[in-house]
Amino acid sequence: MVKDKSMSRLQRAKDVFGILRTVIPAPETELEYRDSWQLLVAVMLSAQCTDARVNLVTPALFKRFPDTASMAASTQEEVFKSIRSISYPNSKAKHLVETARLIQEEFGGAVPQTVDELITLKGVGRKTAQVVASVAFNVPTFAVDTHIFRIANRIGLVPKNTNTTDKVSKKLKQLLPMDDWGEAHHLLILHGRYTCTARSPQCEACPIQSHCVYFGKLQALPDPRPGLNPQKGTYYCATRKHYFDQPDRMSDRQGVEQIVCPRCGSMNVFYSKSGKTSKQVLDYRV
């Protein structure tokens, strides 16, 4: 049963993170690293690439380039050989070498510890800087990636129309105690990676389904209609009770494009073959 929609975001957050802590007892990054330099490299490589793929590449990379000095003395071509299976290997190899040289020249060979310093490095955006600062140096910050953006909106941890990662980060910081930011970051990422996935989320097995606004909206969709005849048409309009093959489309109040009846404009449409509703719920995939 889904909780009352009027539940405050603060209470929803307390309940949700309390449950997630019980099912994810050791929330931490899945990237493998030994020091702040290796973490920085791994996070840079993970952009638009899975952690699993990065972890396959980094052991040999770190053996070849164990510190900033060795990377700074290398070339883009040499680094490329070690990361060719990673997404965008050319640009990432270039940024790794440039970043290592900047750390050597500007920071005495030590990875800088603040977000503002980290974003001066080549190929290091704010999200990467926030992750490194938080994980390696315990700097209170809240990096928001596509997993966290999707889940915070789906669950209802942020208000409607919180439509950018920066806005989500700001709202989550306002919602949660600073000391919880790092843990919450990892809890949401892991929940998004293994349960609340972008496609085919495992809602029926989700431990926080009763607190989730998205799940509640899914439950509110019309039940399948039995006995429809696909030979009469691809779609069935339950408002005007007729079949049709060529639908119109219209965006609903959430901005989701819906199939509508070309005769009456109703969104109360079903697939005649499966009997399932054609209505879609905003799922915040980016």
C-alpha positions in Angstrom: 0.0 0.0 0.0 1.3 3.4 -1.0 1.6 6.0 1.8 -0.5 9.1 1.9 0.6 11.4 -0.9 0.4 14.4 1.5 3.3 13.0 3.5 6.0 15.6 4.0 9.2 15.3 2.1 11.1 15.3 5.4 9.1 12.3 6.8 9.4 10.5 3.4 13.1 11.0 3.4 13.5 9.7 7.0 11.5 6.6 6.2 13.1 6.0 2.8 16.7 6.3 4.1 15.9 4.3 7.2 14.8 1.4 5.0 17.6 1.7 2.5 20.2 1.6 5.4 18.8 -1.8 6.3 19.0 -3.3 2.8 22.3 -1.6 1.8 24.4 -1.9 5.0 27.7 -0.6 3.5 26.9 2.2 1.1 30.1 3.2 -0.7 31.5 3.7 -4.2 31.9 0.5 -6.3 35.0 2.0 -8.0 38.2 0.3 -6.8 41.0 2.6 -5.7 43.7 2.9 -3.0 44.3 6.6 -2.7 42.9 10.0 -3.8 44.8 9.9 -7.1 43.4 6.5 -8.1 39.9 7.6 -7.0 40.2 10.8 -9.2 41.3 8.7 -12.2 38.5 6.1 -11.7 35.8 8.8 -11.4 37.1 10.6 -14.5 37.0 7.3 -16.4 33.5 6.4 -15.1 31.8 9.3 -17.0 29.3 7.6 -19.4 30.8 4.3 -18.5 30.0 1.6 -16.0 31.9 1.2 -12.8 32.3 -2.5 -13.6 34.1 -1.7 -16.9 36.3 0.9 -15.2 37.3 -1.7 -12.5 38.4 -4.0 -15.3 40.8 -1.4 -16.7 42.2 0.4 -13.7 44.4 -2.4 -12.2 46.7 -2.4 -15.2 46.5 1.3 -15.6 47.4 2.0 -11.9 50.3 -0.5 -12.2 51.6 1.4 -15.2 50.9 4.9 -13.7 50.8 4.6 -9.9 51.0 8.3 -9.2 50.7 11.7 -10.8 54.4 11.9 -11.5 54.3 8.8 -13.7 51.1 9.9 -15.5 52.5 13.4 -16.0 55.6 12.0 -17.6 53.6 9.9 -20.1 51.7 10.8 -23.2 48.1 10.7 -24.4 49.0 7.9 -26.7 50.5 5.8 -24.0 47.6 6.2 -21.6 45.1 5.5 -24.5 46.6 2.0 -24.8 45.5 1.2 -21.3 42.0 2.6 -21.5 41.0 1.9 -25.1 38.0 -0.2 -23.9 36.6 2.7 -21.9 34.1 5.1 -23.5 35.7 8.2 -25.1 39.3 6.9 -24.5 41.0 9.6 -26.6 39.6 12.6 -24.7 39.9 10.8 -21.4 43.6 9.9 -22.0 44.3 13.5 -22.9 42.6 14.8 -19.8 44.3 12.4 -17.5 47.8 13.4 -18.7 46.9 17.1 -18.5 45.4 16.7 -15.1 48.4 14.9 -13.8 50.7 17.6 -15.1 48.5 20.3 -13.5 48.6 18.5 -10.1 52.4 18.2 -10.3 52.8 21.9 -11.3 50.1 23.6 -9.3 49.5 21.4 -6.3 52.9 19.8 -5.5 51.8 16.4 -6.8 48.9 16.0 -4.3 45.3 15.8 -5.4 43.6 19.0 -4.3 41.0 18.6 -1.7 38.3 21.2 -2.4 35.6 21.3 -5.1 36.8 24.7 -6.4 40.3 23.4 -6.8 39.4 20.1 -8.3 37.3 21.7 -11.1 40.4 23.6 -12.3 41.7 20.3 -13.5 41.2 19.2 -17.1 38.2 17.0 -17.6 37.0 17.4 -14.1 33.4 18.8 -13.9 31.6 19.7 -10.8 30.0 16.3 -10.3 33.4 14.5 -10.5 34.9 17.1 -8.1 32.1 16.6 -5.6 32.5 12.9 -5.6 36.3 13.0 -5.1 36.0 15.7 -2.4 33.3 13.8 -0.6 34.7 10.3 -0.8 38.5 11.0 -0.5 38.4 14.0 1.8 35.0 13.9 3.6 34.1 17.3 2.2 30.3 17.9 2.8 28.8 18.0 -0.7 26.1 16.2 -2.6 26.9 15.1 -6.1 23.8 14.2 -8.2 24.2 11.9 -11.2 21.4 10.5 -13.5 20.6 7.7 -10.9 20.0 10.2 -8.1 18.1 12.7 -10.3 15.8 9.9 -11.4 15.2 8.4 -8.0 14.8 11.6 -6.0 12.1 12.6 -8.4 10.4 9.2 -8.6 10.3 8.7 -4.9 9.2 12.3 -4.2 12.2 13.5 -2.3 12.2 16.7 -4.3 9.3 19.0 -5.3 7.7 18.7 -8.7 9.5 20.3 -11.6 12.9 19.9 -10.0 14.3 19.3 -13.5 18.1 19.7 -13.3 20.7 17.8 -11.3 21.8 21.1 -9.7 18.3 21.8 -8.4 18.0 18.2 -7.1 21.3 18.6 -5.3 20.2 21.9 -3.7 16.8 20.4 -2.6 18.4 17.3 -1.1 21.0 19.4 0.8 18.1 21.4 2.3 16.3 18.2 3.2 19.0 16.2 4.8 21.5 16.9 7.6 25.0 17.7 6.2 26.5 14.7 8.0 24.2 12.4 6.0 25.0 13.7 2.5 27.8 11.3 1.7 25.8 8.2 2.8 22.6 9.4 1.1 24.5 9.9 -2.2 25.7 6.3 -2.2 22.4 4.8 -1.0 20.5 6.5 -3.8 23.1 5.5 -6.5 23.1 1.8 -5.4 19.3 1.7 -5.2 19.2 3.2 -8.7 21.8 0.8 -10.1 20.2 -2.4 -8.8 16.5 -1.8 -8.1 15.1 1.5 -9.4 16.7 1.2 -12.8 16.1 3.5 -15.7 14.3 0.9 -17.7 12.2 -1.9 -16.1 12.5 -0.8 -12.5 11.9 -3.7 -10.0 9.0 -1.9 -8.3 7.3 -5.1 -7.1 10.5 -6.1 -5.2 11.4 -2.6 -4.0 11.6 -2.2 -0.2 10.5 1.5 -0.4 7.5 1.1 -2.8 5.0 2.2 -0.1 6.8 5.5 0.1 7.3 6.1 -3.6 5.2 8.6 -5.5 6.1 6.9 -8.8 4.9 3.5 -7.7 1.7 5.1 -6.4 1.1 6.6 -9.9 1.7 3.2 -11.5 -0.8 1.6 -9.1 -3.4 4.3 -10.1 -3.2 3.4 -13.8 -6.4 1.7 -15.2 -6.5 -2.1 -14.9 -6.1 -4.1 -18.2 -9.4 -4.5 -20.1 -10.1 -8.1 -21.0 -11.8 -9.3 -24.2 -10.6 -6.7 -26.6 -10.4 -7.7 -30.3 -7.2 -6.7 -32.0 -8.7 -7.6 -35.4 -10.9 -4.6 -35.1 -8.0 -2.2 -34.5 -4.7 -1.6 -32.7 -6.2 0.6 -30.0 -9.4 0.8 -28.1 -10.9 4.1 -26.8 -12.8 3.3 -23.6 -14.5 6.7 -23.7 -16.2 6.4 -27.0 -16.0 2.6 -27.1 -14.5 2.1 -30.5 -11.3 0.8 -32.1 -8.8 2.6 -34.2 -5.3 2.2 -35.8 -3.9 5.6 -36.2 -3.7 7.5 -32.9 -3.0 11.1 -32.2 -0.5 12.1 -29.5 -0.7 14.8 -26.9 1.4 15.8 -23.9 -0.3 15.5 -20.5 0.1 17.9 -17.5 3.4 16.2 -16.6 4.8 16.7 -20.1 4.6 13.0 -21.0 3.5 12.3 -24.5 0.4 10.1 -24.4 -1.6 8.3 -27.1 -5.0 9.8 -27.6 -8.1 8.9 -29.5 -8.2 10.7 -32.9 -12.0 11.0 -32.7 -12.6 12.5 -29.2 -9.1 13.3 -27.9 -9.4 11.0 -24.9 -6.3 9.5 -23.2 -8.4 6.6 -21.9 -6.9 4.3 -24.5 -5.9 0.6 -24.4 -3.8 -1.7 -26.6 -6.3 -4.1 -28.0 -3.8 -7.0 -28.2 -2.7 -6.9 -24.6 -5.6 -5.0 -23.0 -3.1 -2.8 -21.2 -3.5 1.0 -20.9 -1.5 3.1 -23.2 -1.0 5.7 -20.5 2.6 6.4 -19.4 3.9 7.7 -16.1 6.7 10.3 -16.0 9.8 8.2 -15.1 12.5 10.9 -15.1 14.9 9.0 -17.2 17.7 11.2 -18.6 
